[in-house]
Amino acid sequence: MDSNTLPWKTSSYSTGNGACVEVAKTAGGAFFRDTKDRGIPAAAASSAPWAAFVDAVKEGALGA
């Protein structure tokens, strides 16, 4: 799958300082990338690990 054609969304936690993450959800999980260097290929996670990561972020389990 060519991740460049996916609909990317910038994190709602982005503060405009360039330290942002973009996510493109797919039927099988999600692609994610650093907005500072979109030329680097996006990383991918399948549904279960992506959901676990999102839940951990929401719970504050990953620290500040």
KENU-90435 format. One record per atom (N, C-alpha, C): residue number from 1; x, y, z; residue in one letter; atom name. Coordinates in nm, 2 decimals. Example, Ala and Ser with C-alpha at 12.3 -4.5 7.8 and 13.67 -1.06 7.14 Angstrom:
# KENU-90435
{pt 1,{1.32,-0.57,0.78},"A","N"}
{pt 1,{1.23,-0.45,0.78},"A","CA"}
{pt 1,{1.32,-0.33,0.78},"A","C"}
{pt 2,{1.28,-0.22,0.71},"S","N"}
{pt 2,{1.37,-0.11,0.71},"S","CA"}
{pt 2,{1.29,0.00,0.79},"S","C"}
This chain:
# KENU-90435
{pt 1,{0.08,-0.12,0.00},"M","N"}
{pt 1,{0.00,0.00,0.00},"M","CA"}
{pt 1,{0.09,0.12,0.00},"M","C"}
{pt 2,{0.06,0.22,-0.08},"D","N"}
{pt 2,{0.13,0.34,-0.09},"D","CA"}
{pt 2,{0.07,0.44,0.02},"D","C"}
{pt 3,{0.15,0.46,0.13},"S","N"}
{pt 3,{0.09,0.54,0.24},"S","CA"}
{pt 3,{0.08,0.69,0.20},"S","C"}
{pt 4,{0.15,0.73,0.09},"N","N"}
{pt 4,{0.14,0.87,0.05},"N","CA"}
{pt 4,{0.00,0.91,0.00},"N","C"}
{pt 5,{-0.08,0.81,-0.04},"T","N"}
{pt 5,{-0.21,0.84,-0.09},"T","CA"}
{pt 5,{-0.32,0.84,0.01},"T","C"}
{pt 6,{-0.28,0.80,0.14},"L","N"}
{pt 6,{-0.38,0.79,0.24},"L","CA"}
{pt 6,{-0.42,0.93,0.30},"L","C"}
{pt 7,{-0.54,0.94,0.36},"P","N"}
{pt 7,{-0.58,1.07,0.42},"P","CA"}
{pt 7,{-0.51,1.08,0.56},"P","C"}
{pt 8,{-0.41,1.17,0.57},"W","N"}
{pt 8,{-0.33,1.18,0.69},"W","CA"}
{pt 8,{-0.40,1.29,0.78},"W","C"}
{pt 9,{-0.39,1.27,0.91},"K","N"}
{pt 9,{-0.44,1.36,1.01},"K","CA"}
{pt 9,{-0.33,1.39,1.11},"K","C"}
{pt 10,{-0.31,1.52,1.14},"T","N"}
{pt 10,{-0.21,1.56,1.24},"T","CA"}
{pt 10,{-0.27,1.54,1.38},"T","C"}
{pt 11,{-0.19,1.50,1.47},"S","N"}
{pt 11,{-0.23,1.48,1.61},"S","CA"}
{pt 11,{-0.30,1.60,1.67},"S","C"}
{pt 12,{-0.41,1.58,1.74},"S","N"}
{pt 12,{-0.48,1.69,1.81},"S","CA"}
{pt 12,{-0.40,1.75,1.92},"S","C"}
{pt 13,{-0.29,1.68,1.96},"Y","N"}
{pt 13,{-0.20,1.73,2.06},"Y","CA"}
{pt 13,{-0.09,1.81,2.01},"Y","C"}
{pt 14,{-0.09,1.83,1.88},"S","N"}
{pt 14,{0.02,1.91,1.81},"S","CA"}
{pt 14,{0.01,2.05,1.86},"S","C"}
{pt 15,{0.12,2.11,1.89},"T","N"}
{pt 15,{0.13,2.25,1.94},"T","CA"}
{pt 15,{0.18,2.35,1.84},"T","C"}
{pt 16,{0.21,2.30,1.72},"G","N"}
{pt 16,{0.26,2.39,1.61},"G","CA"}
{pt 16,{0.41,2.41,1.62},"G","C"}
{pt 17,{0.48,2.33,1.71},"N","N"}
{pt 17,{0.62,2.36,1.72},"N","CA"}
{pt 17,{0.71,2.26,1.63},"N","C"}
{pt 18,{0.64,2.19,1.54},"G","N"}
{pt 18,{0.71,2.10,1.45},"G","CA"}
{pt 18,{0.73,1.96,1.51},"G","C"}
{pt 19,{0.69,1.94,1.63},"A","N"}
{pt 19,{0.71,1.81,1.69},"A","CA"}
{pt 19,{0.57,1.74,1.69},"A","C"}
{pt 20,{0.53,1.70,1.57},"C","N"}
{pt 20,{0.40,1.65,1.54},"C","CA"}
{pt 20,{0.40,1.51,1.48},"C","C"}
{pt 21,{0.30,1.44,1.51},"V","N"}
{pt 21,{0.28,1.30,1.45},"V","CA"}
{pt 21,{0.15,1.31,1.36},"V","C"}
{pt 22,{0.16,1.24,1.25},"E","N"}
{pt 22,{0.05,1.23,1.16},"E","CA"}
{pt 22,{0.01,1.08,1.16},"E","C"}
{pt 23,{-0.12,1.05,1.15},"V","N"}
{pt 23,{-0.17,0.92,1.14},"V","CA"}
{pt 23,{-0.27,0.90,1.03},"V","C"}
{pt 24,{-0.26,0.79,0.96},"A","N"}
{pt 24,{-0.35,0.75,0.85},"A","CA"}
{pt 24,{-0.41,0.62,0.89},"A","C"}
{pt 25,{-0.54,0.61,0.93},"K","N"}
{pt 25,{-0.60,0.49,0.97},"K","CA"}
{pt 25,{-0.63,0.41,0.84},"K","C"}
{pt 26,{-0.62,0.27,0.85},"T","N"}
{pt 26,{-0.66,0.18,0.75},"T","CA"}
{pt 26,{-0.75,0.07,0.80},"T","C"}
{pt 27,{-0.80,-0.01,0.72},"A","N"}
{pt 27,{-0.88,-0.12,0.77},"A","CA"}
{pt 27,{-0.81,-0.22,0.85},"A","C"}
{pt 28,{-0.68,-0.23,0.83},"G","N"}
{pt 28,{-0.59,-0.32,0.90},"G","CA"}
{pt 28,{-0.51,-0.26,1.02},"G","C"}
{pt 29,{-0.53,-0.13,1.05},"G","N"}
{pt 29,{-0.45,-0.07,1.15},"G","CA"}
{pt 29,{-0.43,0.08,1.12},"G","C"}
{pt 30,{-0.30,0.12,1.12},"A","N"}
{pt 30,{-0.27,0.26,1.10},"A","CA"}
{pt 30,{-0.12,0.27,1.06},"A","C"}
{pt 31,{-0.10,0.38,0.98},"F","N"}
{pt 31,{0.03,0.42,0.94},"F","CA"}
{pt 31,{0.06,0.55,1.03},"F","C"}
{pt 32,{0.18,0.57,1.06},"F","N"}
{pt 32,{0.21,0.70,1.14},"F","CA"}
{pt 32,{0.35,0.74,1.09},"F","C"}
{pt 33,{0.37,0.88,1.10},"R","N"}
{pt 33,{0.49,0.94,1.06},"R","CA"}
{pt 33,{0.52,1.07,1.13},"R","C"}
{pt 34,{0.64,1.11,1.13},"D","N"}
{pt 34,{0.69,1.24,1.18},"D","CA"}
{pt 34,{0.66,1.35,1.08},"D","C"}
{pt 35,{0.60,1.45,1.12},"T","N"}
{pt 35,{0.57,1.56,1.02},"T","CA"}
{pt 35,{0.69,1.64,0.98},"T","C"}
{pt 36,{0.80,1.63,1.06},"K","N"}
{pt 36,{0.92,1.70,1.02},"K","CA"}
{pt 36,{0.99,1.64,0.90},"K","C"}
{pt 37,{0.97,1.51,0.87},"D","N"}
{pt 37,{1.04,1.45,0.76},"D","CA"}
{pt 37,{0.95,1.35,0.70},"D","C"}
{pt 38,{0.86,1.40,0.61},"R","N"}
{pt 38,{0.76,1.31,0.55},"R","CA"}
{pt 38,{0.83,1.23,0.44},"R","C"}
{pt 39,{0.95,1.25,0.41},"G","N"}
{pt 39,{1.03,1.17,0.31},"G","CA"}
{pt 39,{1.07,1.04,0.36},"G","C"}
{pt 40,{1.07,1.02,0.49},"I","N"}
{pt 40,{1.10,0.89,0.55},"I","CA"}
{pt 40,{0.98,0.81,0.54},"I","C"}
{pt 41,{0.99,0.68,0.50},"P","N"}
{pt 41,{0.87,0.60,0.49},"P","CA"}
{pt 41,{0.79,0.59,0.63},"P","C"}
{pt 42,{0.66,0.59,0.62},"A","N"}
{pt 42,{0.58,0.58,0.74},"A","CA"}
{pt 42,{0.59,0.44,0.80},"A","C"}
{pt 43,{0.58,0.44,0.93},"A","N"}
{pt 43,{0.57,0.31,1.01},"A","CA"}
{pt 43,{0.43,0.26,1.01},"A","C"}
{pt 44,{0.41,0.14,1.03},"A","N"}
{pt 44,{0.27,0.08,1.04},"A","CA"}
{pt 44,{0.25,-0.01,1.16},"A","C"}
{pt 45,{0.13,-0.02,1.20},"A","N"}
{pt 45,{0.09,-0.11,1.31},"A","CA"}
{pt 45,{-0.04,-0.17,1.27},"A","C"}
{pt 46,{-0.05,-0.30,1.30},"S","N"}
{pt 46,{-0.18,-0.36,1.28},"S","CA"}
{pt 46,{-0.28,-0.32,1.39},"S","C"}
{pt 47,{-0.41,-0.35,1.37},"S","N"}
{pt 47,{-0.52,-0.30,1.45},"S","CA"}
{pt 47,{-0.50,-0.32,1.60},"S","C"}
{pt 48,{-0.46,-0.44,1.65},"A","N"}
{pt 48,{-0.45,-0.46,1.79},"A","CA"}
{pt 48,{-0.34,-0.38,1.86},"A","C"}
{pt 49,{-0.22,-0.38,1.81},"P","N"}
{pt 49,{-0.11,-0.30,1.87},"P","CA"}
{pt 49,{-0.14,-0.15,1.86},"P","C"}
{pt 50,{-0.20,-0.11,1.75},"W","N"}
{pt 50,{-0.24,0.03,1.74},"W","CA"}
{pt 50,{-0.34,0.07,1.84},"W","C"}
{pt 51,{-0.44,-0.01,1.86},"A","N"}
{pt 51,{-0.55,0.02,1.96},"A","CA"}
{pt 51,{-0.49,0.02,2.10},"A","C"}
{pt 52,{-0.39,-0.07,2.13},"A","N"}
{pt 52,{-0.33,-0.08,2.26},"A","CA"}
{pt 52,{-0.25,0.05,2.29},"A","C"}
{pt 53,{-0.18,0.10,2.18},"F","N"}
{pt 53,{-0.10,0.22,2.19},"F","CA"}
{pt 53,{-0.19,0.34,2.22},"F","C"}
{pt 54,{-0.30,0.35,2.14},"V","N"}
{pt 54,{-0.39,0.47,2.16},"V","CA"}
{pt 54,{-0.45,0.46,2.30},"V","C"}
{pt 55,{-0.49,0.34,2.35},"D","N"}
{pt 55,{-0.54,0.33,2.49},"D","CA"}
{pt 55,{-0.44,0.38,2.59},"D","C"}
{pt 56,{-0.31,0.33,2.57},"A","N"}
{pt 56,{-0.21,0.37,2.67},"A","CA"}
{pt 56,{-0.19,0.52,2.67},"A","C"}
{pt 57,{-0.19,0.59,2.55},"V","N"}
{pt 57,{-0.18,0.73,2.55},"V","CA"}
{pt 57,{-0.29,0.80,2.62},"V","C"}
{pt 58,{-0.42,0.75,2.59},"K","N"}
{pt 58,{-0.53,0.81,2.66},"K","CA"}
{pt 58,{-0.53,0.80,2.81},"K","C"}
{pt 59,{-0.47,0.68,2.86},"E","N"}
{pt 59,{-0.46,0.66,3.00},"E","CA"}
{pt 59,{-0.35,0.73,3.07},"E","C"}
{pt 60,{-0.26,0.79,2.99},"G","N"}
{pt 60,{-0.14,0.85,3.04},"G","CA"}
{pt 60,{-0.03,0.75,3.09},"G","C"}
{pt 61,{-0.04,0.63,3.03},"A","N"}
{pt 61,{0.05,0.53,3.08},"A","CA"}
{pt 61,{0.19,0.54,3.02},"A","C"}
{pt 62,{0.21,0.63,2.92},"L","N"}
{pt 62,{0.34,0.64,2.86},"L","CA"}
{pt 62,{0.43,0.75,2.91},"L","C"}
{pt 63,{0.38,0.82,3.01},"G","N"}
{pt 63,{0.46,0.93,3.07},"G","CA"}
{pt 63,{0.45,1.06,2.99},"G","C"}
{pt 64,{0.52,1.16,3.04},"A","N"}
{pt 64,{0.51,1.29,2.98},"A","CA"}
{pt 64,{0.62,1.31,2.88},"A","C"}
